[in-house]
Amino acid sequence: MWCSLNAQELRKLLAAQGCTFENKKGGSGHIVVKHGDRRSELPMHGSRKELGKGLVSRILKDLGLK
């Protein structure tokens, strides 16, 4: 269900779960994702580039969504 996603697709799914987003300072190409008092970083490196399963799992775990 959560594998084979690019960053924009994951962002849409996280938004549907009630997450909020902020641009990370420093222009790193990442955004900070918040869900309640939890937070994680989501790399936004191109629309065609898929995120790895491990990265998606870590982001979900960090946010308490897994």
N, CA, C and O atoms as a Tripos MOL2 file, in Angstrom:
@<TRIPOS>MOLECULE
protein
  264   263    66     0     0
PROTEIN
NO_CHARGES

@<TRIPOS>ATOM
      1 N           0.8150   -1.2080    0.0000 N.3       1 MET1
      2 CA          0.0000    0.0000    0.0000 C.3       1 MET1
      3 C           0.8540    1.2670    0.0000 C.2       1 MET1
      4 O           0.5840    2.1950   -0.7630 O.2       1 MET1
      5 N           1.8820    1.3130    0.8480 N.am      2 TRP2
      6 CA          2.6830    2.5330    0.9810 C.3       2 TRP2
      7 C           3.9730    2.4730    0.1770 C.2       2 TRP2
      8 O           4.7690    3.4080    0.2630 O.2       2 TRP2
      9 N           4.2220    1.4300   -0.5940 N.am      3 CYS3
     10 CA          5.4710    1.3720   -1.3460 C.3       3 CYS3
     11 C           5.2640    1.9060   -2.7620 C.2       3 CYS3
     12 O           4.1290    2.0800   -3.2050 O.2       3 CYS3
     13 N           6.3480    2.1610   -3.4590 N.am      4 SER4
     14 CA          6.3360    2.6870   -4.8220 C.3       4 SER4
     15 C           5.6180    4.0320   -4.9250 C.2       4 SER4
     16 O           4.7570    4.2290   -5.7830 O.2       4 SER4
     17 N           5.9830    4.9350   -4.0510 N.am      5 LEU5
     18 CA          5.4080    6.2760   -4.0530 C.3       5 LEU5
     19 C           6.4940    7.2980   -4.3440 C.2       5 LEU5
     20 O           7.6440    7.1210   -3.9410 O.2       5 LEU5
     21 N           6.1320    8.3660   -5.0430 N.am      6 ASN6
     22 CA          7.0560    9.4890   -5.1140 C.3       6 ASN6
     23 C           6.6930   10.4460   -3.9790 C.2       6 ASN6
     24 O           5.7020   10.2310   -3.2810 O.2       6 ASN6
     25 N           7.4780   11.4850   -3.7940 N.am      7 ALA7
     26 CA          7.3070   12.3830   -2.6570 C.3       7 ALA7
     27 C           5.9480   13.0860   -2.6730 C.2       7 ALA7
     28 O           5.3360   13.2650   -1.6200 O.2       7 ALA7
     29 N           5.4710   13.4860   -3.8540 N.am      8 GLN8
     30 CA          4.1760   14.1810   -3.9310 C.3       8 GLN8
     31 C           3.0240   13.2530   -3.5450 C.2       8 GLN8
     32 O           2.0890   13.6740   -2.8640 O.2       8 GLN8
     33 N           3.0910   12.0050   -3.9740 N.am      9 GLU9
     34 CA          2.0380   11.0430   -3.6330 C.3       9 GLU9
     35 C           2.0110   10.7840   -2.1270 C.2       9 GLU9
     36 O           0.9430   10.7320   -1.5170 O.2       9 GLU9
     37 N           3.2080   10.6220   -1.5280 N.am     10 LEU10
     38 CA          3.2740   10.4040   -0.0870 C.3      10 LEU10
     39 C           2.7650   11.6310    0.6600 C.2      10 LEU10
     40 O           2.0810   11.5060    1.6760 O.2      10 LEU10
     41 N           3.0960   12.8070    0.1580 N.am     11 ARG11
     42 CA          2.6240   14.0350    0.8080 C.3      11 ARG11
     43 C           1.0900   14.0870    0.8120 C.2      11 ARG11
     44 O           0.4900   14.4600    1.8200 O.2      11 ARG11
     45 N           0.4610   13.7220   -0.2900 N.am     12 LYS12
     46 CA         -1.0060   13.7130   -0.3570 C.3      12 LYS12
     47 C          -1.5960   12.7170    0.6320 C.2      12 LYS12
     48 O          -2.5830   13.0170    1.3030 O.2      12 LYS12
     49 N          -0.9960   11.5310    0.7260 N.am     13 LEU13
     50 CA         -1.4890   10.5270    1.6670 C.3      13 LEU13
     51 C          -1.3130   10.9800    3.1100 C.2      13 LEU13
     52 O          -2.1890   10.7540    3.9450 O.2      13 LEU13
     53 N          -0.1770   11.6240    3.4090 N.am     14 LEU14
     54 CA          0.0550   12.1250    4.7630 C.3      14 LEU14
     55 C          -0.9190   13.2440    5.1060 C.2      14 LEU14
     56 O          -1.4070   13.3190    6.2340 O.2      14 LEU14
     57 N          -1.2050   14.1120    4.1400 N.am     15 ALA15
     58 CA         -2.1710   15.1940    4.3690 C.3      15 ALA15
     59 C          -3.5470   14.6230    4.6810 C.2      15 ALA15
     60 O          -4.2690   15.1650    5.5180 O.2      15 ALA15
     61 N          -3.9170   13.5300    4.0130 N.am     16 ALA16
     62 CA         -5.2030   12.8860    4.2720 C.3      16 ALA16
     63 C          -5.2620   12.2850    5.6790 C.2      16 ALA16
     64 O          -6.3460   12.0920    6.2300 O.2      16 ALA16
     65 N          -4.0970   11.9910    6.2550 N.am     17 GLN17
     66 CA         -4.0160   11.4630    7.6170 C.3      17 GLN17
     67 C          -3.9620   12.5710    8.6600 C.2      17 GLN17
     68 O          -3.8880   12.2910    9.8570 O.2      17 GLN17
     69 N          -3.9990   13.8350    8.2170 N.am     18 GLY18
     70 CA         -4.0090   14.9670    9.1430 C.3      18 GLY18
     71 C          -2.6540   15.5920    9.4050 C.2      18 GLY18
     72 O          -2.5180   16.3720   10.3480 O.2      18 GLY18
     73 N          -1.6450   15.2760    8.6030 N.am     19 CYS19
     74 CA         -0.3130   15.8560    8.7890 C.3      19 CYS19
     75 C          -0.2640   17.2760    8.2320 C.2      19 CYS19
     76 O          -1.0100   17.6280    7.3180 O.2      19 CYS19
     77 N           0.6280   18.0800    8.8000 N.am     20 THR20
     78 CA          0.8790   19.4240    8.2990 C.3      20 THR20
     79 C           2.3250   19.4840    7.8190 C.2      20 THR20
     80 O           3.1450   18.6400    8.1790 O.2      20 THR20
     81 N           2.6250   20.4890    7.0060 N.am     21 PHE21
     82 CA          3.9290   20.5670    6.3520 C.3      21 PHE21
     83 C           4.5240   21.9650    6.4950 C.2      21 PHE21
     84 O           3.8030   22.9620    6.4940 O.2      21 PHE21
     85 N           5.8480   22.0220    6.6170 N.am     22 GLU22
     86 CA          6.6000   23.2770    6.6430 C.3      22 GLU22
     87 C           7.8420   23.1040    5.7870 C.2      22 GLU22
     88 O           8.4210   22.0190    5.7290 O.2      22 GLU22
     89 N           8.2470   24.1720    5.1280 N.am     23 ASN23
     90 CA          9.5080   24.1250    4.3920 C.3      23 ASN23
     91 C          10.6470   24.1040    5.3920 C.2      23 ASN23
     92 O          10.6190   24.8200    6.3930 O.2      23 ASN23
     93 N          11.6460   23.2830    5.1200 N.am     24 LYS24
     94 CA         12.8040   23.2250    5.9900 C.3      24 LYS24
     95 C          13.7240   24.3980    5.6700 C.2      24 LYS24
     96 O          13.9680   24.7040    4.5030 O.2      24 LYS24
     97 N          14.2230   25.0400    6.6940 N.am     25 LYS25
     98 CA         15.1090   26.1810    6.4860 C.3      25 LYS25
     99 C          16.4430   25.7100    5.9190 C.2      25 LYS25
    100 O          16.9320   24.6350    6.2670 O.2      25 LYS25
    101 N          17.0140   26.5090    5.0610 N.am     26 GLY26
    102 CA         18.3090   26.1950    4.4860 C.3      26 GLY26
    103 C          18.2320   25.7320    3.0440 C.2      26 GLY26
    104 O          19.2650   25.4850    2.4230 O.2      26 GLY26
    105 N          17.0430   25.6120    2.5030 N.am     27 GLY27
    106 CA         16.9040   25.2520    1.0930 C.3      27 GLY27
    107 C          17.4220   23.8760    0.7560 C.2      27 GLY27
    108 O          18.0310   23.6860   -0.2970 O.2      27 GLY27
    109 N          17.1910   22.8970    1.6390 N.am     28 SER28
    110 CA         17.7270   21.5530    1.4340 C.3      28 SER28
    111 C          16.8840   20.7020    0.4950 C.2      28 SER28
    112 O          17.3030   19.6070    0.1180 O.2      28 SER28
    113 N          15.7090   21.1790    0.1110 N.am     29 GLY29
    114 CA         14.8310   20.3840   -0.7320 C.3      29 GLY29
    115 C          14.0040   19.4030    0.0660 C.2      29 GLY29
    116 O          13.3990   18.4970   -0.5080 O.2      29 GLY29
    117 N          13.9620   19.5610    1.3800 N.am     30 HIS30
    118 CA         13.1620   18.7040    2.2460 C.3      30 HIS30
    119 C          12.0480   19.5330    2.8630 C.2      30 HIS30
    120 O          12.1480   20.7560    2.9590 O.2      30 HIS30
    121 N          10.9770   18.8510    3.2820 N.am     31 ILE31
    122 CA          9.9400   19.5190    4.0490 C.3      31 ILE31
    123 C           9.7950   18.7950    5.3820 C.2      31 ILE31
    124 O          10.0460   17.5940    5.4810 O.2      31 ILE31
    125 N           9.3900   19.5340    6.3950 N.am     32 VAL32
    126 CA          9.1560   18.9660    7.7150 C.3      32 VAL32
    127 C           7.6810   18.5850    7.7810 C.2      32 VAL32
    128 O           6.8050   19.4050    7.5030 O.2      32 VAL32
    129 N           7.4180   17.3410    8.1490 N.am     33 VAL33
    130 CA          6.0590   16.8270    8.2650 C.3      33 VAL33
    131 C           5.7510   16.6970    9.7520 C.2      33 VAL33
    132 O           6.5440   16.1330   10.5070 O.2      33 VAL33
    133 N           4.5920   17.2210   10.1740 N.am     34 LYS34
    134 CA          4.1970   17.1410   11.5780 C.3      34 LYS34
    135 C           2.8650   16.4220   11.6970 C.2      34 LYS34
    136 O           1.9510   16.6250   10.8980 O.2      34 LYS34
    137 N           2.7790   15.5760   12.7160 N.am     35 HIS35
    138 CA          1.5310   14.8760   13.0370 C.3      35 HIS35
    139 C           1.4290   14.8680   14.5580 C.2      35 HIS35
    140 O           2.0880   14.0720   15.2280 O.2      35 HIS35
    141 N           0.6070   15.7510   15.0940 N.am     36 GLY36
    142 CA          0.5460   15.9160   16.5420 C.3      36 GLY36
    143 C           1.8610   16.4830   17.0380 C.2      36 GLY36
    144 O           2.3220   17.5110   16.5420 O.2      36 GLY36
    145 N           2.4670   15.8230   18.0090 N.am     37 ASP37
    146 CA          3.7600   16.2780   18.5320 C.3      37 ASP37
    147 C           4.9300   15.5670   17.8670 C.2      37 ASP37
    148 O           6.0770   15.7580   18.2730 O.2      37 ASP37
    149 N           4.6650   14.7590   16.8610 N.am     38 ARG38
    150 CA          5.7260   14.0220   16.1510 C.3      38 ARG38
    151 C           6.0890   14.7450   14.8660 C.2      38 ARG38
    152 O           5.2850   15.4860   14.3010 O.2      38 ARG38
    153 N           7.3210   14.5140   14.4130 N.am     39 ARG39
    154 CA          7.7810   15.1470   13.1780 C.3      39 ARG39
    155 C           8.7720   14.2610   12.4540 C.2      39 ARG39
    156 O           9.4210   13.4020   13.0500 O.2      39 ARG39
    157 N           8.8740   14.4870   11.1550 N.am     40 SER40
    158 CA          9.8150   13.7720   10.3060 C.3      40 SER40
    159 C          10.1440   14.6710    9.1250 C.2      40 SER40
    160 O           9.5330   15.7260    8.9530 O.2      40 SER40
    161 N          11.1030   14.2570    8.3180 N.am     41 GLU41
    162 CA         11.4710   15.0170    7.1180 C.3      41 GLU41
    163 C          11.1570   14.1930    5.8830 C.2      41 GLU41
    164 O          11.3860   12.9850    5.8380 O.2      41 GLU41
    165 N          10.6260   14.8820    4.8860 N.am     42 LEU42
    166 CA         10.2890   14.2480    3.6120 C.3      42 LEU42
    167 C          11.1190   14.9120    2.5170 C.2      42 LEU42
    168 O          10.9740   16.1100    2.2740 O.2      42 LEU42
    169 N          11.9970   14.1380    1.8450 N.am     43 PRO43
    170 CA         12.7800   14.7140    0.7540 C.3      43 PRO43
    171 C          11.8920   14.9440   -0.4720 C.2      43 PRO43
    172 O          11.1140   14.0700   -0.8540 O.2      43 PRO43
    173 N          12.0130   16.1130   -1.0770 N.am     44 MET44
    174 CA         11.2200   16.4670   -2.2610 C.3      44 MET44
    175 C          12.1820   16.6200   -3.4420 C.2      44 MET44
    176 O          12.4630   17.7340   -3.8840 O.2      44 MET44
    177 N          12.6780   15.4970   -3.9440 N.am     45 HIS45
    178 CA         13.7170   15.5030   -4.9750 C.3      45 HIS45
    179 C          13.1960   14.9870   -6.2970 C.2      45 HIS45
    180 O          13.6260   13.9290   -6.7580 O.2      45 HIS45
    181 N          12.3070   15.6880   -6.8990 N.am     46 GLY46
    182 CA         11.8300   15.3130   -8.2210 C.3      46 GLY46
    183 C          10.5690   14.4740   -8.1860 C.2      46 GLY46
    184 O          10.3750   13.6570   -7.2870 O.2      46 GLY46
    185 N           9.7210   14.6830   -9.1690 N.am     47 SER47
    186 CA          8.4190   14.0220   -9.1780 C.3      47 SER47
    187 C           8.4790   12.5960   -9.7130 C.2      47 SER47
    188 O           7.5790   11.8040   -9.4320 O.2      47 SER47
    189 N           9.4960   12.2500  -10.4630 N.am     48 ARG48
    190 CA          9.5800   10.9080  -11.0520 C.3      48 ARG48
    191 C          10.3790    9.9410  -10.1940 C.2      48 ARG48
    192 O          10.4110    8.7420  -10.4710 O.2      48 ARG48
    193 N          11.0180   10.4520   -9.1610 N.am     49 LYS49
    194 CA         11.8750    9.6290   -8.3320 C.3      49 LYS49
    195 C          11.0640    8.9890   -7.2070 C.2      49 LYS49
    196 O          10.4750    9.6870   -6.3830 O.2      49 LYS49
    197 N          11.0380    7.6590   -7.1790 N.am     50 GLU50
    198 CA         10.2910    6.9550   -6.1460 C.3      50 GLU50
    199 C          11.1010    6.9010   -4.8570 C.2      50 GLU50
    200 O          12.3290    6.8110   -4.8780 O.2      50 GLU50
    201 N          10.3940    6.9570   -3.7470 N.am     51 LEU51
    202 CA         11.0190    6.8410   -2.4400 C.3      51 LEU51
    203 C          11.1620    5.3590   -2.0950 C.2      51 LEU51
    204 O          10.3060    4.5450   -2.4400 O.2      51 LEU51
    205 N          12.2360    5.0280   -1.4210 N.am     52 GLY52
    206 CA         12.4560    3.6390   -1.0280 C.3      52 GLY52
    207 C          11.4850    3.1930    0.0530 C.2      52 GLY52
    208 O          10.9620    4.0150    0.8050 O.2      52 GLY52
    209 N          11.2460    1.8830    0.1300 N.am     53 LYS53
    210 CA         10.3270    1.3300    1.1320 C.3      53 LYS53
    211 C          10.7950    1.6600    2.5450 C.2      53 LYS53
    212 O           9.9870    1.9820    3.4160 O.2      53 LYS53
    213 N          12.1060    1.5770    2.7650 N.am     54 GLY54
    214 CA         12.6530    1.8620    4.0960 C.3      54 GLY54
    215 C          12.4240    3.2970    4.5230 C.2      54 GLY54
    216 O          12.1050    3.5630    5.6820 O.2      54 GLY54
    217 N          12.5860    4.2270    3.5840 N.am     55 LEU55
    218 CA         12.3700    5.6350    3.8900 C.3      55 LEU55
    219 C          10.9060    5.8990    4.2100 C.2      55 LEU55
    220 O          10.6000    6.6050    5.1700 O.2      55 LEU55
    221 N          10.0000    5.3380    3.4140 N.am     56 VAL56
    222 CA          8.5690    5.5220    3.6610 C.3      56 VAL56
    223 C           8.2000    4.9430    5.0220 C.2      56 VAL56
    224 O           7.4510    5.5630    5.7770 O.2      56 VAL56
    225 N           8.7210    3.7580    5.3410 N.am     57 SER57
    226 CA          8.4460    3.1290    6.6300 C.3      57 SER57
    227 C           8.9600    3.9730    7.7850 C.2      57 SER57
    228 O           8.2820    4.1200    8.8010 O.2      57 SER57
    229 N          10.1620    4.5310    7.6310 N.am     58 ARG58
    230 CA         10.7390    5.3570    8.6930 C.3      58 ARG58
    231 C           9.9120    6.6100    8.9260 C.2      58 ARG58
    232 O           9.6650    6.9830   10.0730 O.2      58 ARG58
    233 N           9.4780    7.2660    7.8500 N.am     59 ILE59
    234 CA          8.6640    8.4760    7.9730 C.3      59 ILE59
    235 C           7.3490    8.1440    8.6870 C.2      59 ILE59
    236 O           6.9340    8.8720    9.5880 O.2      59 ILE59
    237 N           6.6980    7.0570    8.2910 N.am     60 LEU60
    238 CA          5.4460    6.6520    8.9330 C.3      60 LEU60
    239 C           5.6480    6.3210   10.4010 C.2      60 LEU60
    240 O           4.8260    6.6830   11.2440 O.2      60 LEU60
    241 N           6.7470    5.6290   10.7100 N.am     61 LYS61
    242 CA          7.0430    5.2740   12.0960 C.3      61 LYS61
    243 C           7.3220    6.5310   12.9140 C.2      61 LYS61
    244 O           6.8190    6.6650   14.0300 O.2      61 LYS61
    245 N           8.1200    7.4540   12.3700 N.am     62 ASP62
    246 CA          8.4150    8.7060   13.0660 C.3      62 ASP62
    247 C           7.1420    9.4690   13.4140 C.2      62 ASP62
    248 O           7.0560   10.1030   14.4660 O.2      62 ASP62
    249 N           6.1610    9.4040   12.5270 N.am     63 LEU63
    250 CA          4.9140   10.1480   12.7110 C.3      63 LEU63
    251 C           3.8710    9.3570   13.4960 C.2      63 LEU63
    252 O           2.7970    9.8800   13.7940 O.2      63 LEU63
    253 N           4.1680    8.1180   13.8300 N.am     64 GLY64
    254 CA          3.2410    7.2920   14.5920 C.3      64 GLY64
    255 C           2.0640    6.8020   13.7590 C.2      64 GLY64
    256 O           0.9820    6.5690   14.2980 O.2      64 GLY64
    257 N           2.2580    6.6430   12.4650 N.am     65 LEU65
    258 CA          1.1810    6.2310   11.5670 C.3      65 LEU65
    259 C           1.2830    4.7690   11.1530 C.2      65 LEU65
    260 O           0.4570    4.3050   10.3670 O.2      65 LEU65
    261 N           2.2470    4.0440   11.6430 N.am     66 LYS66
    262 CA          2.3940    2.6510   11.2090 C.3      66 LYS66
    263 C           1.9380    1.7040   12.2800 C.2      66 LYS66
    264 O           1.9890    0.4890   12.0920 O.2      66 LYS66
@<TRIPOS>BOND
     1     1     2 1
     2     2     3 1
     3     3     4 2
     4     3     5 am
     5     5     6 1
     6     6     7 1
     7     7     8 2
     8     7     9 am
     9     9    10 1
    10    10    11 1
    11    11    12 2
    12    11    13 am
    13    13    14 1
    14    14    15 1
    15    15    16 2
    16    15    17 am
    17    17    18 1
    18    18    19 1
    19    19    20 2
    20    19    21 am
    21    21    22 1
    22    22    23 1
    23    23    24 2
    24    23    25 am
    25    25    26 1
    26    26    27 1
    27    27    28 2
    28    27    29 am
    29    29    30 1
    30    30    31 1
    31    31    32 2
    32    31    33 am
    33    33    34 1
    34    34    35 1
    35    35    36 2
    36    35    37 am
    37    37    38 1
    38    38    39 1
    39    39    40 2
    40    39    41 am
    41    41    42 1
    42    42    43 1
    43    43    44 2
    44    43    45 am
    45    45    46 1
    46    46    47 1
    47    47    48 2
    48    47    49 am
    49    49    50 1
    50    50    51 1
    51    51    52 2
    52    51    53 am
    53    53    54 1
    54    54    55 1
    55    55    56 2
    56    55    57 am
    57    57    58 1
    58    58    59 1
    59    59    60 2
    60    59    61 am
    61    61    62 1
    62    62    63 1
    63    63    64 2
    64    63    65 am
    65    65    66 1
    66    66    67 1
    67    67    68 2
    68    67    69 am
    69    69    70 1
    70    70    71 1
    71    71    72 2
    72    71    73 am
    73    73    74 1
    74    74    75 1
    75    75    76 2
    76    75    77 am
    77    77    78 1
    78    78    79 1
    79    79    80 2
    80    79    81 am
    81    81    82 1
    82    82    83 1
    83    83    84 2
    84    83    85 am
    85    85    86 1
    86    86    87 1
    87    87    88 2
    88    87    89 am
    89    89    90 1
    90    90    91 1
    91    91    92 2
    92    91    93 am
    93    93    94 1
    94    94    95 1
    95    95    96 2
    96    95    97 am
    97    97    98 1
    98    98    99 1
    99    99   100 2
   100    99   101 am
   101   101   102 1
   102   102   103 1
   103   103   104 2
   104   103   105 am
   105   105   106 1
   106   106   107 1
   107   107   108 2
   108   107   109 am
   109   109   110 1
   110   110   111 1
   111   111   112 2
   112   111   113 am
   113   113   114 1
   114   114   115 1
   115   115   116 2
   116   115   117 am
   117   117   118 1
   118   118   119 1
   119   119   120 2
   120   119   121 am
   121   121   122 1
   122   122   123 1
   123   123   124 2
   124   123   125 am
   125   125   126 1
   126   126   127 1
   127   127   128 2
   128   127   129 am
   129   129   130 1
   130   130   131 1
   131   131   132 2
   132   131   133 am
   133   133   134 1
   134   134   135 1
   135   135   136 2
   136   135   137 am
   137   137   138 1
   138   138   139 1
   139   139   140 2
   140   139   141 am
   141   141   142 1
   142   142   143 1
   143   143   144 2
   144   143   145 am
   145   145   146 1
   146   146   147 1
   147   147   148 2
   148   147   149 am
   149   149   150 1
   150   150   151 1
   151   151   152 2
   152   151   153 am
   153   153   154 1
   154   154   155 1
   155   155   156 2
   156   155   157 am
   157   157   158 1
   158   158   159 1
   159   159   160 2
   160   159   161 am
   161   161   162 1
   162   162   163 1
   163   163   164 2
   164   163   165 am
   165   165   166 1
   166   166   167 1
   167   167   168 2
   168   167   169 am
   169   169   170 1
   170   170   171 1
   171   171   172 2
   172   171   173 am
   173   173   174 1
   174   174   175 1
   175   175   176 2
   176   175   177 am
   177   177   178 1
   178   178   179 1
   179   179   180 2
   180   179   181 am
   181   181   182 1
   182   182   183 1
   183   183   184 2
   184   183   185 am
   185   185   186 1
   186   186   187 1
   187   187   188 2
   188   187   189 am
   189   189   190 1
   190   190   191 1
   191   191   192 2
   192   191   193 am
   193   193   194 1
   194   194   195 1
   195   195   196 2
   196   195   197 am
   197   197   198 1
   198   198   199 1
   199   199   200 2
   200   199   201 am
   201   201   202 1
   202   202   203 1
   203   203   204 2
   204   203   205 am
   205   205   206 1
   206   206   207 1
   207   207   208 2
   208   207   209 am
   209   209   210 1
   210   210   211 1
   211   211   212 2
   212   211   213 am
   213   213   214 1
   214   214   215 1
   215   215   216 2
   216   215   217 am
   217   217   218 1
   218   218   219 1
   219   219   220 2
   220   219   221 am
   221   221   222 1
   222   222   223 1
   223   223   224 2
   224   223   225 am
   225   225   226 1
   226   226   227 1
   227   227   228 2
   228   227   229 am
   229   229   230 1
   230   230   231 1
   231   231   232 2
   232   231   233 am
   233   233   234 1
   234   234   235 1
   235   235   236 2
   236   235   237 am
   237   237   238 1
   238   238   239 1
   239   239   240 2
   240   239   241 am
   241   241   242 1
   242   242   243 1
   243   243   244 2
   244   243   245 am
   245   245   246 1
   246   246   247 1
   247   247   248 2
   248   247   249 am
   249   249   250 1
   250   250   251 1
   251   251   252 2
   252   251   253 am
   253   253   254 1
   254   254   255 1
   255   255   256 2
   256   255   257 am
   257   257   258 1
   258   258   259 1
   259   259   260 2
   260   259   261 am
   261   261   262 1
   262   262   263 1
   263   263   264 2
@<TRIPOS>SUBSTRUCTURE
     1 MET1         2 RESIDUE 1 A MET
     2 TRP2         6 RESIDUE 1 A TRP
     3 CYS3        10 RESIDUE 1 A CYS
     4 SER4        14 RESIDUE 1 A SER
     5 LEU5        18 RESIDUE 1 A LEU
     6 ASN6        22 RESIDUE 1 A ASN
     7 ALA7        26 RESIDUE 1 A ALA
     8 GLN8        30 RESIDUE 1 A GLN
     9 GLU9        34 RESIDUE 1 A GLU
    10 LEU10       38 RESIDUE 1 A LEU
    11 ARG11       42 RESIDUE 1 A ARG
    12 LYS12       46 RESIDUE 1 A LYS
    13 LEU13       50 RESIDUE 1 A LEU
    14 LEU14       54 RESIDUE 1 A LEU
    15 ALA15       58 RESIDUE 1 A ALA
    16 ALA16       62 RESIDUE 1 A ALA
    17 GLN17       66 RESIDUE 1 A GLN
    18 GLY18       70 RESIDUE 1 A GLY
    19 CYS19       74 RESIDUE 1 A CYS
    20 THR20       78 RESIDUE 1 A THR
    21 PHE21       82 RESIDUE 1 A PHE
    22 GLU22       86 RESIDUE 1 A GLU
    23 ASN23       90 RESIDUE 1 A ASN
    24 LYS24       94 RESIDUE 1 A LYS
    25 LYS25       98 RESIDUE 1 A LYS
    26 GLY26      102 RESIDUE 1 A GLY
    27 GLY27      106 RESIDUE 1 A GLY
    28 SER28      110 RESIDUE 1 A SER
    29 GLY29      114 RESIDUE 1 A GLY
    30 HIS30      118 RESIDUE 1 A HIS
    31 ILE31      122 RESIDUE 1 A ILE
    32 VAL32      126 RESIDUE 1 A VAL
    33 VAL33      130 RESIDUE 1 A VAL
    34 LYS34      134 RESIDUE 1 A LYS
    35 HIS35      138 RESIDUE 1 A HIS
    36 GLY36      142 RESIDUE 1 A GLY
    37 ASP37      146 RESIDUE 1 A ASP
    38 ARG38      150 RESIDUE 1 A ARG
    39 ARG39      154 RESIDUE 1 A ARG
    40 SER40      158 RESIDUE 1 A SER
    41 GLU41      162 RESIDUE 1 A GLU
    42 LEU42      166 RESIDUE 1 A LEU
    43 PRO43      170 RESIDUE 1 A PRO
    44 MET44      174 RESIDUE 1 A MET
    45 HIS45      178 RESIDUE 1 A HIS
    46 GLY46      182 RESIDUE 1 A GLY
    47 SER47      186 RESIDUE 1 A SER
    48 ARG48      190 RESIDUE 1 A ARG
    49 LYS49      194 RESIDUE 1 A LYS
    50 GLU50      198 RESIDUE 1 A GLU
    51 LEU51      202 RESIDUE 1 A LEU
    52 GLY52      206 RESIDUE 1 A GLY
    53 LYS53      210 RESIDUE 1 A LYS
    54 GLY54      214 RESIDUE 1 A GLY
    55 LEU55      218 RESIDUE 1 A LEU
    56 VAL56      222 RESIDUE 1 A VAL
    57 SER57      226 RESIDUE 1 A SER
    58 ARG58      230 RESIDUE 1 A ARG
    59 ILE59      234 RESIDUE 1 A ILE
    60 LEU60      238 RESIDUE 1 A LEU
    61 LYS61      242 RESIDUE 1 A LYS
    62 ASP62      246 RESIDUE 1 A ASP
    63 LEU63      250 RESIDUE 1 A LEU
    64 GLY64      254 RESIDUE 1 A GLY
    65 LEU65      258 RESIDUE 1 A LEU
    66 LYS66      262 RESIDUE 1 A LYS
